Amino acid sequence: MKKCLVSFEEVASLGNLYEAWEEFIAGKSRKKDVMEFARHLGDEIARLHADLVSDEYRHGPYHAFAINDPKPRNIHKASVRDRLLHHAIHRKLYPYFAARFIVDSFSCQVGKGTHRALDRFQDMARKVSRNHSRTCWVLKCDIRKYFASVDHLLLIRLLRTSIGDQRLLLLLENIISSFATIQGKGIPLGNLTSQLFSNIYLHEFDRFVKSDLRIKWYIRYADDFVLLSSERTELLALIPILKGFLAEYLQLCMHPDKVFLKSFASGVDFLGWLHFPSHRVLRTKTKERMFKRVAANPTKPTLQSYLGLLGHGDGFELRTHIINEAWLWSEK
């Protein structure tokens, strides 16, 4: 495989840092910490550049907080200075790695968000079932505590197979080692670099499924993945093989309570939607969360966000209901 030709000097250059800043501040310019950094932008970027080229840069600590979106998650937020560097690294490395990811891996990639994954899933089900004239079986799994389980040494080893510049590798190791859930494991949910690292790490699993097992119908979205087949026994036999590879080669565990094997016609829950041969409907928990948020914040941006979401499925009645709900709450 051709090595990544991006150099440490490209990442650390003043030009790249300033361009990364313009990308970083999108939607954040009114944040207090961002405004403080921006007041002395020239000095801050010059100082970051000097620390990088002199090899004196060390990643700082994180600010931890919890969110519920939709399930409880622990977020670790780095300083503006460190997050700016994350952007500078990501904008240089992402094109190389994105070109090597499989077509059917989604999440945290340009043009490969939730809606693209949903459409691809339904397209696969249609092809496997021959336009829904035969049974299509779906094996759905996810990885238990994925971000908290990424092994630092293995991630660094994977990066070394692609990146030849030793100073750049040391910088990436600096960022990886700046956070751990337990010693030597875990990447923070709040880092942009973590999004890239997570796809690089699971690309090894993607390659195993596609190249070694030769599974044609496979989609991964972050740490959720599905395999489709006309043969139920084929998918059933794959479960221990997938578990074994994840455990042995990536030190990951398939969530034991989230392994589902069912027919597409009976309804498959994937990425917040319940999928059927002729349509898809919003999952009950997603609907409940949607109405709760509209009630708490009945503003036009909130409403437009959910109306856009409902446009990707069978949601005419829900669209009407949510418009009425928003109007009622805004009148109170």
C-alpha positions as YAML, in Angstrom:
chain: A
units: angstrom
residues:
- id: 1
  name: MET
  ca: [0.00, 0.00, 0.00]
- id: 2
  name: LYS
  ca: [1.32, 3.42, -0.93]
- id: 3
  name: LYS
  ca: [2.43, 5.38, 2.14]
- id: 4
  name: CYS
  ca: [0.85, 8.67, 3.11]
- id: 5
  name: LEU
  ca: [3.09, 11.46, 1.81]
- id: 6
  name: VAL
  ca: [1.86, 14.13, 4.24]
- id: 7
  name: SER
  ca: [4.78, 15.51, 6.24]
- id: 8
  name: PHE
  ca: [5.01, 16.94, 9.74]
- id: 9
  name: GLU
  ca: [6.05, 20.28, 8.22]
- id: 10
  name: GLU
  ca: [2.83, 20.43, 6.17]
- id: 11
  name: VAL
  ca: [0.69, 19.85, 9.24]
- id: 12
  name: ALA
  ca: [2.61, 22.28, 11.45]
- id: 13
  name: SER
  ca: [2.92, 25.07, 8.85]
- id: 14
  name: LEU
  ca: [1.47, 28.49, 9.67]
- id: 15
  name: GLY
  ca: [-0.62, 28.34, 6.50]
- id: 16
  name: ASN
  ca: [-2.24, 25.05, 7.49]
- id: 17
  name: LEU
  ca: [-2.88, 26.26, 11.05]
- id: 18
  name: TYR
  ca: [-4.63, 29.41, 9.79]
- id: 19
  name: GLU
  ca: [-6.71, 27.44, 7.28]
- id: 20
  name: ALA
  ca: [-7.61, 24.96, 10.02]
- id: 21
  name: TRP
  ca: [-8.71, 27.89, 12.20]
- id: 22
  name: GLU
  ca: [-11.19, 29.06, 9.54]
- id: 23
  name: GLU
  ca: [-12.71, 25.58, 9.47]
- id: 24
  name: PHE
  ca: [-12.64, 25.20, 13.23]
- id: 25
  name: ILE
  ca: [-14.55, 28.38, 14.10]
- id: 26
  name: ALA
  ca: [-17.55, 27.56, 11.90]
- id: 27
  name: GLY
  ca: [-20.51, 27.66, 14.29]
- id: 28
  name: LYS
  ca: [-18.26, 28.28, 17.30]
- id: 29
  name: SER
  ca: [-17.30, 31.95, 16.98]
- id: 30
  name: ARG
  ca: [-19.53, 32.99, 19.92]
- id: 31
  name: LYS
  ca: [-18.17, 30.36, 22.33]
- id: 32
  name: LYS
  ca: [-16.37, 31.97, 25.26]
- id: 33
  name: ASP
  ca: [-13.17, 29.94, 24.97]
- id: 34
  name: VAL
  ca: [-13.03, 30.45, 21.20]
- id: 35
  name: MET
  ca: [-13.55, 34.21, 21.54]
- id: 36
  name: GLU
  ca: [-10.75, 34.38, 24.11]
- id: 37
  name: PHE
  ca: [-8.37, 32.51, 21.82]
- id: 38
  name: ALA
  ca: [-9.39, 34.69, 18.85]
- id: 39
  name: ARG
  ca: [-8.52, 37.91, 20.72]
- id: 40
  name: HIS
  ca: [-4.84, 37.00, 20.42]
- id: 41
  name: LEU
  ca: [-5.13, 34.75, 17.37]
- id: 42
  name: GLY
  ca: [-1.82, 35.72, 15.73]
- id: 43
  name: ASP
  ca: [0.16, 35.20, 18.92]
- id: 44
  name: GLU
  ca: [-1.64, 31.94, 19.78]
- id: 45
  name: ILE
  ca: [-1.04, 30.40, 16.35]
- id: 46
  name: ALA
  ca: [2.58, 31.59, 16.29]
- id: 47
  name: ARG
  ca: [3.13, 30.03, 19.71]
- id: 48
  name: LEU
  ca: [1.52, 26.76, 18.67]
- id: 49
  name: HIS
  ca: [3.63, 26.68, 15.50]
- id: 50
  name: ALA
  ca: [6.82, 27.38, 17.48]
- id: 51
  name: ASP
  ca: [6.03, 24.62, 19.99]
- id: 52
  name: LEU
  ca: [5.39, 22.16, 17.18]
- id: 53
  name: VAL
  ca: [8.55, 22.84, 15.17]
- id: 54
  name: SER
  ca: [10.70, 22.79, 18.32]
- id: 55
  name: ASP
  ca: [9.11, 19.49, 19.41]
- id: 56
  name: GLU
  ca: [8.00, 21.12, 22.67]
- id: 57
  name: TYR
  ca: [4.26, 20.73, 22.03]
- id: 58
  name: ARG
  ca: [2.41, 18.60, 24.56]
- id: 59
  name: HIS
  ca: [-1.34, 17.99, 24.42]
- id: 60
  name: GLY
  ca: [-3.18, 19.59, 27.32]
- id: 61
  name: PRO
  ca: [-5.84, 18.19, 29.69]
- id: 62
  name: TYR
  ca: [-9.52, 17.70, 28.90]
- id: 63
  name: HIS
  ca: [-12.73, 19.14, 30.30]
- id: 64
  name: ALA
  ca: [-15.15, 16.28, 30.95]
- id: 65
  name: PHE
  ca: [-18.95, 16.51, 30.84]
- id: 66
  name: ALA
  ca: [-21.90, 14.20, 30.19]
- id: 67
  name: ILE
  ca: [-24.62, 14.41, 27.54]
- id: 68
  name: ASN
  ca: [-27.73, 12.36, 26.77]
- id: 69
  name: ASP
  ca: [-28.00, 12.18, 22.99]
- id: 70
  name: PRO
  ca: [-29.82, 9.80, 22.96]
- id: 71
  name: LYS
  ca: [-28.01, 7.66, 25.53]
- id: 72
  name: PRO
  ca: [-25.63, 8.91, 28.27]
- id: 73
  name: ARG
  ca: [-22.17, 9.67, 26.92]
- id: 74
  name: ASN
  ca: [-19.06, 11.07, 28.54]
- id: 75
  name: ILE
  ca: [-17.51, 13.80, 26.39]
- id: 76
  name: HIS
  ca: [-13.95, 15.02, 26.87]
- id: 77
  name: LYS
  ca: [-13.31, 18.45, 25.40]
- id: 78
  name: ALA
  ca: [-9.76, 19.64, 24.70]
- id: 79
  name: SER
  ca: [-8.61, 23.27, 24.81]
- id: 80
  name: VAL
  ca: [-9.11, 25.49, 21.76]
- id: 81
  name: ARG
  ca: [-5.37, 25.31, 21.07]
- id: 82
  name: ASP
  ca: [-5.43, 21.51, 20.98]
- id: 83
  name: ARG
  ca: [-8.66, 21.33, 19.00]
- id: 84
  name: LEU
  ca: [-7.16, 23.68, 16.41]
- id: 85
  name: LEU
  ca: [-4.28, 21.24, 16.00]
- id: 86
  name: HIS
  ca: [-6.75, 18.37, 15.66]
- id: 87
  name: HIS
  ca: [-8.31, 20.21, 12.71]
- id: 88
  name: ALA
  ca: [-4.89, 20.91, 11.20]
- id: 89
  name: ILE
  ca: [-4.03, 17.20, 11.36]
- id: 90
  name: HIS
  ca: [-7.43, 15.97, 10.17]
- id: 91
  name: ARG
  ca: [-7.58, 18.22, 7.08]
- id: 92
  name: LYS
  ca: [-4.22, 16.84, 5.90]
- id: 93
  name: LEU
  ca: [-4.63, 13.15, 6.73]
- id: 94
  name: TYR
  ca: [-8.33, 12.60, 6.02]
- id: 95
  name: PRO
  ca: [-8.08, 12.60, 2.17]
- id: 96
  name: TYR
  ca: [-5.43, 9.85, 2.21]
- id: 97
  name: PHE
  ca: [-7.32, 7.53, 4.56]
- id: 98
  name: ALA
  ca: [-10.81, 8.25, 3.18]
- id: 99
  name: ALA
  ca: [-9.67, 7.08, -0.25]
- id: 100
  name: ARG
  ca: [-8.73, 3.71, 1.29]
- id: 101
  name: PHE
  ca: [-11.85, 3.09, 3.37]
- id: 102
  name: ILE
  ca: [-14.38, 0.66, 1.91]
- id: 103
  name: VAL
  ca: [-17.34, 2.16, 0.07]
- id: 104
  name: ASP
  ca: [-19.84, 0.92, 2.63]
- id: 105
  name: SER
  ca: [-18.28, 2.39, 5.77]
- id: 106
  name: PHE
  ca: [-20.13, 5.50, 6.91]
- id: 107
  name: SER
  ca: [-20.03, 8.13, 9.70]
- id: 108
  name: CYS
  ca: [-17.51, 10.96, 10.13]
- id: 109
  name: GLN
  ca: [-16.77, 11.00, 6.41]
- id: 110
  name: VAL
  ca: [-17.58, 13.66, 3.82]
- id: 111
  name: GLY
  ca: [-20.85, 12.84, 2.03]
- id: 112
  name: LYS
  ca: [-21.33, 9.62, 4.01]
- id: 113
  name: GLY
  ca: [-23.72, 10.50, 6.81]
- id: 114
  name: THR
  ca: [-26.77, 8.80, 8.28]
- id: 115
  name: HIS
  ca: [-29.14, 9.32, 5.37]
- id: 116
  name: ARG
  ca: [-26.67, 7.92, 2.83]
- id: 117
  name: ALA
  ca: [-26.21, 4.83, 5.03]
- id: 118
  name: LEU
  ca: [-29.99, 4.39, 5.39]
- id: 119
  name: ASP
  ca: [-30.51, 4.51, 1.64]
- id: 120
  name: ARG
  ca: [-27.65, 2.09, 1.03]
- id: 121
  name: PHE
  ca: [-29.09, -0.33, 3.57]
- id: 122
  name: GLN
  ca: [-32.49, -0.37, 1.88]
- id: 123
  name: ASP
  ca: [-30.86, -0.72, -1.53]
- id: 124
  name: MET
  ca: [-28.90, -3.75, -0.32]
- id: 125
  name: ALA
  ca: [-32.03, -5.34, 1.16]
- id: 126
  name: ARG
  ca: [-33.84, -4.86, -2.14]
- id: 127
  name: LYS
  ca: [-31.02, -6.55, -4.07]
- id: 128
  name: VAL
  ca: [-30.61, -9.47, -1.65]
- id: 129
  name: SER
  ca: [-34.37, -10.09, -1.66]
- id: 130
  name: ARG
  ca: [-34.62, -9.65, -5.44]
- id: 131
  name: ASN
  ca: [-37.07, -6.79, -5.15]
- id: 132
  name: HIS
  ca: [-38.58, -8.33, -1.99]
- id: 133
  name: SER
  ca: [-39.60, -11.54, -3.73]
- id: 134
  name: ARG
  ca: [-37.54, -13.72, -1.35]
- id: 135
  name: THR
  ca: [-36.47, -13.56, 2.27]
- id: 136
  name: CYS
  ca: [-33.63, -11.24, 3.17]
- id: 137
  name: TRP
  ca: [-31.96, -11.93, 6.53]
- id: 138
  name: VAL
  ca: [-30.15, -9.19, 8.44]
- id: 139
  name: LEU
  ca: [-27.51, -9.67, 11.12]
- id: 140
  name: LYS
  ca: [-27.17, -6.46, 13.16]
- id: 141
  name: CYS
  ca: [-24.42, -5.97, 15.77]
- id: 142
  name: ASP
  ca: [-22.50, -3.28, 17.55]
- id: 143
  name: ILE
  ca: [-19.28, -3.01, 19.53]
- id: 144
  name: ARG
  ca: [-19.41, -2.62, 23.28]
- id: 145
  name: LYS
  ca: [-17.91, 0.67, 24.56]
- id: 146
  name: TYR
  ca: [-15.99, 1.11, 21.34]
- id: 147
  name: PHE
  ca: [-14.26, 4.47, 21.88]
- id: 148
  name: ALA
  ca: [-13.28, 3.49, 25.43]
- id: 149
  name: SER
  ca: [-11.78, 0.20, 24.19]
- id: 150
  name: VAL
  ca: [-9.47, 1.34, 21.37]
- id: 151
  name: ASP
  ca: [-5.98, 0.06, 22.17]
- id: 152
  name: HIS
  ca: [-3.31, 2.78, 21.92]
- id: 153
  name: LEU
  ca: [-0.41, 0.56, 20.88]
- id: 154
  name: LEU
  ca: [-2.47, -1.17, 18.18]
- id: 155
  name: LEU
  ca: [-3.77, 2.15, 16.85]
- id: 156
  name: ILE
  ca: [-0.22, 3.53, 16.68]
- id: 157
  name: ARG
  ca: [0.93, 0.34, 14.93]
- id: 158
  name: LEU
  ca: [-1.82, 0.77, 12.32]
- id: 159
  name: LEU
  ca: [-0.81, 4.40, 11.76]
- id: 160
  name: ARG
  ca: [2.83, 3.36, 11.28]
- id: 161
  name: THR
  ca: [1.85, 1.06, 8.41]
- id: 162
  name: SER
  ca: [0.51, 4.08, 6.51]
- id: 163
  name: ILE
  ca: [2.53, 7.09, 7.68]
- id: 164
  name: GLY
  ca: [6.26, 7.28, 7.06]
- id: 165
  name: ASP
  ca: [7.08, 10.67, 8.60]
- id: 166
  name: GLN
  ca: [8.46, 9.94, 12.08]
- id: 167
  name: ARG
  ca: [7.81, 13.43, 13.51]
- id: 168
  name: LEU
  ca: [4.21, 13.25, 12.38]
- id: 169
  name: LEU
  ca: [3.86, 9.82, 14.00]
- id: 170
  name: LEU
  ca: [5.27, 11.17, 17.27]
- id: 171
  name: LEU
  ca: [2.75, 14.02, 17.15]
- id: 172
  name: LEU
  ca: [-0.11, 11.54, 16.66]
- id: 173
  name: GLU
  ca: [1.22, 9.42, 19.53]
- id: 174
  name: ASN
  ca: [1.26, 12.57, 21.68]
- id: 175
  name: ILE
  ca: [-2.45, 13.10, 20.99]
- id: 176
  name: ILE
  ca: [-3.40, 9.43, 21.43]
- id: 177
  name: SER
  ca: [-1.56, 9.17, 24.77]
- id: 178
  name: SER
  ca: [-3.19, 12.38, 26.07]
- id: 179
  name: PHE
  ca: [-6.31, 10.42, 27.07]
- id: 180
  name: ALA
  ca: [-7.12, 7.00, 28.50]
- id: 181
  name: THR
  ca: [-10.14, 5.32, 30.06]
- id: 182
  name: ILE
  ca: [-7.80, 2.72, 31.53]
- id: 183
  name: GLN
  ca: [-4.06, 2.55, 30.96]
- id: 184
  name: GLY
  ca: [-3.28, 2.30, 27.25]
- id: 185
  name: LYS
  ca: [-6.89, 2.29, 26.07]
- id: 186
  name: GLY
  ca: [-9.53, 4.75, 24.90]
- id: 187
  name: ILE
  ca: [-9.89, 7.76, 22.62]
- id: 188
  name: PRO
  ca: [-12.02, 10.77, 23.58]
- id: 189
  name: LEU
  ca: [-15.40, 11.33, 21.94]
- id: 190
  name: GLY
  ca: [-14.77, 15.08, 21.75]
- id: 191
  name: ASN
  ca: [-11.71, 15.02, 19.45]
- id: 192
  name: LEU
  ca: [-11.97, 15.43, 15.69]
- id: 193
  name: THR
  ca: [-8.89, 13.22, 15.38]
- id: 194
  name: SER
  ca: [-10.80, 10.50, 17.26]
- id: 195
  name: GLN
  ca: [-13.30, 10.33, 14.41]
- id: 196
  name: LEU
  ca: [-10.50, 9.60, 11.96]
- id: 197
  name: PHE
  ca: [-8.70, 7.23, 14.33]
- id: 198
  name: SER
  ca: [-11.90, 5.27, 14.95]
- id: 199
  name: ASN
  ca: [-12.41, 4.65, 11.22]
- id: 200
  name: ILE
  ca: [-8.76, 3.70, 10.73]
- id: 201
  name: TYR
  ca: [-9.02, 1.20, 13.58]
- id: 202
  name: LEU
  ca: [-12.23, -0.44, 12.35]
- id: 203
  name: HIS
  ca: [-11.05, -0.41, 8.74]
- id: 204
  name: GLU
  ca: [-9.15, -3.56, 9.72]
- id: 205
  name: PHE
  ca: [-12.49, -5.18, 10.56]
- id: 206
  name: ASP
  ca: [-14.02, -3.88, 7.31]
- id: 207
  name: ARG
  ca: [-11.17, -5.43, 5.32]
- id: 208
  name: PHE
  ca: [-11.57, -8.74, 7.13]
- id: 209
  name: VAL
  ca: [-15.30, -8.88, 6.36]
- id: 210
  name: LYS
  ca: [-14.98, -7.79, 2.74]
- id: 211
  name: SER
  ca: [-11.66, -9.35, 1.67]
- id: 212
  name: ASP
  ca: [-11.17, -12.40, 3.89]
- id: 213
  name: LEU
  ca: [-14.78, -13.47, 4.45]
- id: 214
  name: ARG
  ca: [-15.86, -12.06, 1.05]
- id: 215
  name: ILE
  ca: [-19.15, -10.74, 2.38]
- id: 216
  name: LYS
  ca: [-20.79, -8.69, -0.36]
- id: 217
  name: TRP
  ca: [-23.61, -7.12, 1.62]
- id: 218
  name: TYR
  ca: [-22.10, -5.32, 4.61]
- id: 219
  name: ILE
  ca: [-22.48, -1.80, 6.05]
- id: 220
  name: ARG
  ca: [-20.73, -0.22, 9.00]
- id: 221
  name: TYR
  ca: [-21.83, 3.05, 10.55]
- id: 222
  name: ALA
  ca: [-19.39, 3.97, 13.36]
- id: 223
  name: ASP
  ca: [-19.51, 0.95, 15.70]
- id: 224
  name: ASP
  ca: [-22.83, -0.42, 14.36]
- id: 225
  name: PHE
  ca: [-22.71, -2.89, 11.49]
- id: 226
  name: VAL
  ca: [-25.09, -5.07, 9.50]
- id: 227
  name: LEU
  ca: [-24.62, -8.04, 7.18]
- id: 228
  name: LEU
  ca: [-27.33, -9.21, 4.79]
- id: 229
  name: SER
  ca: [-27.91, -12.60, 3.16]
- id: 230
  name: SER
  ca: [-30.64, -14.76, 1.69]
- id: 231
  name: GLU
  ca: [-29.38, -17.57, 3.95]
- id: 232
  name: ARG
  ca: [-30.05, -17.35, 7.68]
- id: 233
  name: THR
  ca: [-27.60, -20.16, 8.47]
- id: 234
  name: GLU
  ca: [-24.77, -18.28, 6.73]
- id: 235
  name: LEU
  ca: [-25.21, -15.26, 9.00]
- id: 236
  name: LEU
  ca: [-25.64, -17.42, 12.09]
- id: 237
  name: ALA
  ca: [-22.32, -19.13, 11.38]
- id: 238
  name: LEU
  ca: [-20.57, -15.77, 10.99]
- id: 239
  name: ILE
  ca: [-21.35, -14.55, 14.53]
- id: 240
  name: PRO
  ca: [-18.54, -16.43, 16.33]
- id: 241
  name: ILE
  ca: [-16.10, -15.61, 13.51]
- id: 242
  name: LEU
  ca: [-16.81, -11.87, 13.77]
- id: 243
  name: LYS
  ca: [-16.59, -12.01, 17.57]
- id: 244
  name: GLY
  ca: [-13.30, -13.84, 17.36]
- id: 245
  name: PHE
  ca: [-11.65, -11.39, 14.97]
- id: 246
  name: LEU
  ca: [-12.74, -8.37, 17.00]
- id: 247
  name: ALA
  ca: [-11.44, -9.90, 20.22]
- id: 248
  name: GLU
  ca: [-8.21, -11.39, 18.91]
- id: 249
  name: TYR
  ca: [-7.02, -8.73, 16.47]
- id: 250
  name: LEU
  ca: [-8.62, -5.50, 17.69]
- id: 251
  name: GLN
  ca: [-9.18, -6.23, 21.40]
- id: 252
  name: LEU
  ca: [-12.85, -5.30, 21.03]
- id: 253
  name: CYS
  ca: [-16.02, -6.99, 22.24]
- id: 254
  name: MET
  ca: [-19.26, -7.36, 20.31]
- id: 255
  name: HIS
  ca: [-22.10, -6.22, 22.58]
- id: 256
  name: PRO
  ca: [-23.77, -9.47, 23.73]
- id: 257
  name: ASP
  ca: [-27.19, -7.84, 24.11]
- id: 258
  name: LYS
  ca: [-27.15, -6.17, 20.69]
- id: 259
  name: VAL
  ca: [-26.75, -9.07, 18.30]
- id: 260
  name: PHE
  ca: [-29.94, -9.45, 16.27]
- id: 261
  name: LEU
  ca: [-30.72, -11.80, 13.39]
- id: 262
  name: LYS
  ca: [-34.11, -11.31, 11.77]
- id: 263
  name: SER
  ca: [-35.80, -11.02, 8.42]
- id: 264
  name: PHE
  ca: [-36.00, -7.66, 6.72]
- id: 265
  name: ALA
  ca: [-39.75, -8.13, 6.22]
- id: 266
  name: SER
  ca: [-40.31, -8.32, 10.00]
- id: 267
  name: GLY
  ca: [-38.76, -4.86, 10.48]
- id: 268
  name: VAL
  ca: [-35.09, -4.09, 11.17]
- id: 269
  name: ASP
  ca: [-34.07, -1.32, 13.54]
- id: 270
  name: PHE
  ca: [-31.05, 0.48, 12.08]
- id: 271
  name: LEU
  ca: [-29.80, 4.03, 12.71]
- id: 272
  name: GLY
  ca: [-32.96, 5.28, 14.39]
- id: 273
  name: TRP
  ca: [-35.41, 3.93, 11.80]
- id: 274
  name: LEU
  ca: [-37.44, 0.72, 11.59]
- id: 275
  name: HIS
  ca: [-37.02, -0.62, 8.05]
- id: 276
  name: PHE
  ca: [-39.57, -2.65, 6.07]
- id: 277
  name: PRO
  ca: [-39.64, -3.69, 2.39]
- id: 278
  name: SER
  ca: [-41.99, -0.90, 1.33]
- id: 279
  name: HIS
  ca: [-41.13, 1.86, 3.79]
- id: 280
  name: ARG
  ca: [-39.31, 2.91, 6.95]
- id: 281
  name: VAL
  ca: [-40.70, 4.55, 10.05]
- id: 282
  name: LEU
  ca: [-39.06, 6.43, 12.88]
- id: 283
  name: ARG
  ca: [-38.15, 4.30, 15.89]
- id: 284
  name: THR
  ca: [-40.47, 4.84, 18.90]
- id: 285
  name: LYS
  ca: [-37.68, 6.13, 21.16]
- id: 286
  name: THR
  ca: [-36.55, 8.55, 18.45]
- id: 287
  name: LYS
  ca: [-40.12, 9.87, 18.14]
- id: 288
  name: GLU
  ca: [-40.41, 10.32, 21.90]
- id: 289
  name: ARG
  ca: [-37.11, 12.20, 22.02]
- id: 290
  name: MET
  ca: [-38.17, 14.38, 19.09]
- id: 291
  name: PHE
  ca: [-41.43, 15.50, 20.71]
- id: 292
  name: LYS
  ca: [-39.65, 16.10, 24.01]
- id: 293
  name: ARG
  ca: [-37.14, 18.40, 22.35]
- id: 294
  name: VAL
  ca: [-39.78, 20.28, 20.39]
- id: 295
  name: ALA
  ca: [-41.69, 20.84, 23.62]
- id: 296
  name: ALA
  ca: [-38.54, 22.10, 25.36]
- id: 297
  name: ASN
  ca: [-37.41, 24.29, 22.46]
- id: 298
  name: PRO
  ca: [-40.23, 25.04, 19.96]
- id: 299
  name: THR
  ca: [-38.09, 27.24, 17.70]
- id: 300
  name: LYS
  ca: [-37.94, 27.34, 13.92]
- id: 301
  name: PRO
  ca: [-34.42, 25.79, 13.69]
- id: 302
  name: THR
  ca: [-35.48, 22.88, 15.94]
- id: 303
  name: LEU
  ca: [-38.64, 22.34, 13.90]
- id: 304
  name: GLN
  ca: [-36.83, 22.49, 10.56]
- id: 305
  name: SER
  ca: [-34.23, 20.02, 11.80]
- id: 306
  name: TYR
  ca: [-36.84, 17.39, 12.64]
- id: 307
  name: LEU
  ca: [-38.94, 18.07, 9.54]
- id: 308
  name: GLY
  ca: [-35.80, 17.43, 7.51]
- id: 309
  name: LEU
  ca: [-35.22, 14.18, 9.38]
- id: 310
  name: LEU
  ca: [-38.79, 13.00, 8.74]
- id: 311
  name: GLY
  ca: [-38.37, 13.70, 5.04]
- id: 312
  name: HIS
  ca: [-36.14, 10.63, 4.83]
- id: 313
  name: GLY
  ca: [-38.86, 8.14, 5.72]
- id: 314
  name: ASP
  ca: [-42.60, 7.53, 5.93]
- id: 315
  name: GLY
  ca: [-43.35, 10.53, 8.12]
- id: 316
  name: PHE
  ca: [-46.28, 12.52, 6.71]
- id: 317
  name: GLU
  ca: [-48.48, 12.07, 9.78]
- id: 318
  name: LEU
  ca: [-45.56, 12.76, 12.10]
- id: 319
  name: ARG
  ca: [-44.65, 15.92, 10.17]
- id: 320
  name: THR
  ca: [-48.20, 17.22, 10.61]
- id: 321
  name: HIS
  ca: [-48.21, 16.26, 14.29]
- id: 322
  name: ILE
  ca: [-44.87, 17.89, 15.06]
- id: 323
  name: ILE
  ca: [-45.93, 21.14, 13.32]
- id: 324
  name: ASN
  ca: [-49.07, 21.21, 15.47]
- id: 325
  name: GLU
  ca: [-47.06, 20.41, 18.59]
- id: 326
  name: ALA
  ca: [-44.58, 23.20, 17.87]
- id: 327
  name: TRP
  ca: [-47.40, 25.69, 17.37]
- id: 328
  name: LEU
  ca: [-49.13, 24.68, 20.58]
- id: 329
  name: TRP
  ca: [-45.96, 24.92, 22.65]
- id: 330
  name: SER
  ca: [-44.94, 28.24, 21.15]
- id: 331
  name: GLU
  ca: [-48.34, 29.68, 22.14]
- id: 332
  name: LYS
  ca: [-47.85, 28.80, 25.81]
...
